[in-house]
Amino acid sequence: MSYSIKIGKHSIELAGYAGKVVAPNTQMAALFRGMAGELTSLRTTAQQAEAEADLLDVIRNDPDLNEQAKNRRAGEARNPDTLKDFTRGVAAVSEQAANILDYLKNKLPPVNPLASDDVQGFMRDSEMRQAFARLDRRSQEKMLLSMHSGKHQELADALLRAHAVCSGLDTEQLNRLGFSRIASENGQVISAVADLVDAVRKDVAQITAVRTWYNNLVYGKNDDPSDVQPRMTGLDQLSEHVSAMLKGSQQQTRSEDKQAA
């Protein structure tokens, strides 16, 4: 649902972009709904700001009031909590982005565990890790590079199912392999979150414009919305993480395309 907002001479249609992004799975649906809900709250604040601005405009254009009366009535009509509500709303959006980032980091396993009774699977994994550990450092690095490109998936699975020391890797190498695997196996999730990040940025930019126009009208400022975009650490970190995952996923796709050719 979109909302038409008018503040003074400025008007905008708040499109609700984030609410149109489809969650990639049922697990993430709640997180996406949470983000849409926070942005809906911000749009409600924008409507309240519009109503307040309309009242101030009526007061300032009332021919029956002198300047002193206009200033007094305008001061009484100002709600000091309106700007705070905008700030709190943006912080809530950033916090929800951090929740989505936590899901991507901790709820997407790089590999499925073996069944507890899969004795042959455990033996196979152990043999592959031992064989990898016996390779010289240069050969290990070449093999890792191939695994980042989607090759030797059984070996990658075996490495990721155990501690780095079991295969002669360091923790950072194993973490990078896990990140690469998550990126390659969850393309739909990553794309959906990337779309959500873009949508949230559009929504926040529109709401920031309303906040800026309100602040200019009510408090006599002269700010440009593009110069007062809020800092959103959670959203920035989510965007950075998703961009890295998209890059890894695209690299593997190109590698697979070359193999197919």
C-alpha positions as CSV (number, residue, x, y, z in Angstrom):
1,M,0.0,0.0,0.0
2,S,1.3,3.5,-0.9
3,Y,0.8,6.7,1.0
4,S,0.6,10.2,-0.5
5,I,2.4,12.7,1.7
6,K,2.4,16.5,1.3
7,I,4.6,18.8,3.5
8,G,4.3,22.4,2.5
9,K,5.1,22.7,-1.2
10,H,6.6,19.2,-1.4
11,S,4.8,16.0,-2.0
12,I,5.8,12.4,-2.4
13,E,4.2,8.9,-2.9
14,L,5.6,6.5,-0.3
15,A,5.6,3.4,-2.3
16,G,6.4,0.7,0.3
17,Y,9.0,-1.0,-1.8
18,A,10.2,-3.4,1.0
19,G,6.7,-4.9,1.4
20,K,6.7,-6.0,-2.2
21,V,9.8,-8.2,-1.9
22,V,9.0,-11.8,-1.6
23,A,10.8,-13.8,1.1
24,P,12.8,-16.8,-0.3
25,N,11.6,-19.3,2.3
26,T,9.3,-19.7,5.3
27,Q,12.1,-19.2,7.7
28,M,12.9,-15.7,6.4
29,A,9.3,-14.7,5.9
30,A,9.1,-13.5,9.5
31,L,12.2,-11.4,9.1
32,F,10.9,-9.8,5.9
33,R,7.6,-9.1,7.5
34,G,9.4,-7.6,10.5
35,M,11.2,-5.2,8.2
36,A,8.1,-4.3,6.3
37,G,6.4,-3.6,9.7
38,E,9.1,-1.3,10.9
39,L,8.9,0.7,7.6
40,T,5.1,0.8,8.0
41,S,5.6,2.4,11.4
42,L,7.9,5.0,9.8
43,R,5.2,5.8,7.2
44,T,2.7,6.3,10.0
45,T,5.1,8.8,11.6
46,A,5.3,10.5,8.2
47,Q,1.6,10.8,8.1
48,Q,1.6,12.3,11.6
49,A,4.2,14.8,10.5
50,E,2.0,15.7,7.5
51,A,-1.0,16.4,9.8
52,E,1.2,18.5,12.1
53,A,2.6,20.5,9.2
54,D,-1.0,21.0,7.9
55,L,-2.0,22.4,11.2
56,L,1.0,24.8,11.4
57,D,0.3,25.9,7.8
58,V,-3.3,26.8,8.9
59,I,-2.0,28.7,11.9
60,R,0.5,30.7,9.9
61,N,-2.0,31.7,7.3
62,D,-4.8,32.6,9.7
63,P,-5.7,36.2,8.9
64,D,-7.3,36.7,12.3
65,L,-4.0,36.1,14.2
66,N,-1.2,38.6,14.6
67,E,2.5,37.4,14.4
68,Q,2.8,37.0,18.1
69,A,-0.3,34.9,18.3
70,K,0.8,32.8,15.3
71,N,4.2,32.1,16.8
72,R,2.6,31.2,20.1
73,R,0.0,28.9,18.5
74,A,2.7,27.3,16.3
75,G,4.9,26.6,19.2
76,E,2.0,24.9,21.0
77,A,1.2,22.8,18.0
78,R,4.7,21.5,17.5
79,N,5.2,17.9,18.7
80,P,8.8,17.5,20.0
81,D,8.5,13.7,19.7
82,T,7.9,13.7,16.0
83,L,11.6,14.0,15.0
84,K,12.5,11.5,17.8
85,D,9.9,9.0,16.3
86,F,11.7,9.3,12.9
87,T,15.0,8.6,14.6
88,R,13.7,5.6,16.6
89,G,12.0,4.2,13.5
90,V,15.2,4.3,11.4
91,A,17.1,2.7,14.2
92,A,14.5,-0.1,14.3
93,V,14.9,-0.7,10.6
94,S,18.7,-0.9,11.0
95,E,18.2,-3.3,13.9
96,Q,16.0,-5.6,11.8
97,A,18.6,-5.5,9.1
98,A,21.1,-6.8,11.7
99,N,18.7,-9.6,12.5
100,I,18.6,-10.6,8.9
101,L,22.4,-10.5,8.8
102,D,22.6,-12.8,11.9
103,Y,20.3,-15.3,10.0
104,L,22.6,-15.3,7.0
105,K,25.7,-15.8,9.1
106,N,24.4,-18.4,11.6
107,K,21.3,-20.1,10.1
108,L,22.7,-21.1,6.6
109,P,24.9,-24.2,7.1
110,P,27.7,-24.6,4.5
111,V,27.2,-28.3,4.5
112,N,24.6,-30.8,5.7
113,P,25.8,-33.1,8.6
114,L,26.1,-36.8,8.1
115,A,23.5,-39.1,9.7
116,S,24.7,-40.4,13.0
117,D,24.7,-44.0,11.8
118,D,26.5,-43.2,8.5
119,V,29.7,-45.1,9.3
120,Q,30.9,-45.3,5.7
121,G,30.3,-41.5,5.3
122,F,32.4,-40.7,8.4
123,M,35.2,-43.0,7.1
124,R,35.0,-41.5,3.7
125,D,35.2,-37.9,5.0
126,S,38.1,-38.9,7.3
127,E,40.1,-40.5,4.4
128,M,39.6,-37.4,2.2
129,R,40.7,-35.0,5.0
130,Q,43.8,-37.1,5.6
131,A,44.6,-37.2,1.9
132,F,44.2,-33.4,1.7
133,A,46.4,-32.9,4.8
134,R,49.2,-34.9,3.1
135,L,49.3,-32.5,0.2
136,D,52.0,-29.8,0.1
137,R,50.9,-26.2,0.8
138,R,50.9,-25.2,-2.9
139,S,48.7,-28.2,-3.9
140,Q,46.3,-27.4,-1.0
141,E,46.0,-23.8,-2.2
142,K,45.2,-24.9,-5.7
143,M,42.7,-27.4,-4.5
144,L,41.0,-24.8,-2.3
145,L,40.8,-22.4,-5.3
146,S,39.1,-25.2,-7.2
147,M,36.6,-25.8,-4.4
148,H,35.8,-22.1,-4.3
149,S,34.8,-22.4,-7.9
150,G,32.5,-25.3,-7.2
151,K,34.7,-28.2,-8.0
152,H,35.6,-31.2,-5.7
153,Q,32.3,-30.8,-3.7
154,E,32.7,-34.1,-1.8
155,L,36.1,-33.0,-0.6
156,A,34.7,-29.6,0.4
157,D,31.9,-31.3,2.3
158,A,34.4,-33.5,4.1
159,L,36.6,-30.5,5.1
160,L,33.6,-28.4,6.3
161,R,32.3,-31.2,8.5
162,A,35.3,-31.2,10.7
163,H,37.6,-28.7,12.6
164,A,40.3,-27.1,10.4
165,V,43.1,-28.9,12.2
166,C,41.8,-32.2,10.9
167,S,42.7,-31.3,7.3
168,G,45.7,-29.1,7.9
169,L,43.9,-25.8,7.2
170,D,43.7,-22.8,9.4
171,T,40.4,-21.5,10.7
172,E,40.3,-18.5,8.3
173,Q,40.8,-20.8,5.3
174,L,38.0,-23.1,6.4
175,N,35.7,-20.1,7.1
176,R,36.3,-18.7,3.6
177,L,35.5,-22.1,2.1
178,G,32.3,-22.2,4.2
179,F,31.3,-18.7,3.1
180,S,31.9,-19.6,-0.6
181,R,29.8,-22.8,-0.2
182,I,26.9,-20.8,1.5
183,A,27.0,-18.3,-1.3
184,S,26.9,-20.9,-4.1
185,E,24.1,-23.0,-2.4
186,N,21.8,-20.2,-1.5
187,G,21.5,-18.0,-4.5
188,Q,17.8,-17.5,-4.2
189,V,18.1,-16.4,-0.6
190,I,21.0,-14.0,-1.4
191,S,19.2,-12.4,-4.3
192,A,16.0,-11.9,-2.3
193,V,17.9,-10.2,0.6
194,A,19.8,-8.0,-2.0
195,D,16.4,-7.0,-3.4
196,L,15.2,-6.2,0.1
197,V,18.2,-4.1,0.9
198,D,17.7,-2.0,-2.2
199,A,14.0,-1.7,-1.4
200,V,14.7,-0.6,2.2
201,R,17.1,2.1,1.0
202,K,14.5,3.5,-1.4
203,D,11.8,3.5,1.4
204,V,14.2,5.2,3.9
205,A,15.2,7.8,1.3
206,Q,11.6,8.7,0.7
207,I,10.8,8.9,4.4
208,T,14.0,10.9,5.0
209,A,12.7,13.4,2.5
210,V,9.5,13.7,4.4
211,R,11.4,14.2,7.7
212,T,13.6,16.8,6.1
213,W,10.7,18.8,4.7
214,Y,8.9,18.6,8.0
215,N,12.0,19.8,9.9
216,N,12.5,22.7,7.4
217,L,8.9,23.8,7.7
218,V,8.4,23.4,11.4
219,Y,11.8,24.5,12.7
220,G,12.9,26.9,9.9
221,K,15.7,24.7,8.6
222,N,16.9,24.7,5.0
223,D,18.3,21.1,4.6
224,D,18.4,19.0,1.4
225,P,17.2,15.4,1.9
226,S,20.2,14.1,0.1
227,D,22.5,15.7,2.6
228,V,20.9,14.3,5.7
229,Q,20.5,10.6,5.0
230,P,20.6,8.6,8.3
231,R,23.4,6.4,9.3
232,M,22.2,2.8,9.3
233,T,25.0,0.5,10.5
234,G,22.9,-2.7,10.5
235,L,21.7,-2.1,6.9
236,D,25.2,-1.2,5.7
237,Q,26.7,-4.3,7.2
238,L,23.9,-6.5,5.7
239,S,24.5,-4.8,2.3
240,E,28.2,-5.5,2.5
241,H,27.7,-9.1,3.4
242,V,25.2,-9.8,0.7
243,S,27.4,-8.1,-1.9
244,A,30.3,-10.4,-1.0
245,M,28.0,-13.4,-1.2
246,L,26.6,-12.3,-4.6
247,K,30.1,-11.9,-5.9
248,G,31.0,-15.4,-4.7
249,S,27.9,-16.9,-6.2
250,Q,28.5,-15.1,-9.6
251,Q,32.1,-16.3,-9.7
252,Q,31.0,-19.9,-9.3
253,T,28.3,-19.5,-11.9
254,R,30.8,-18.2,-14.4
255,S,33.1,-21.1,-13.6
256,E,30.3,-23.6,-14.2
257,D,29.4,-21.9,-17.5
258,K,33.0,-22.3,-18.6
259,Q,33.0,-26.0,-17.7
260,A,29.8,-26.5,-19.6
261,A,31.2,-24.8,-22.7
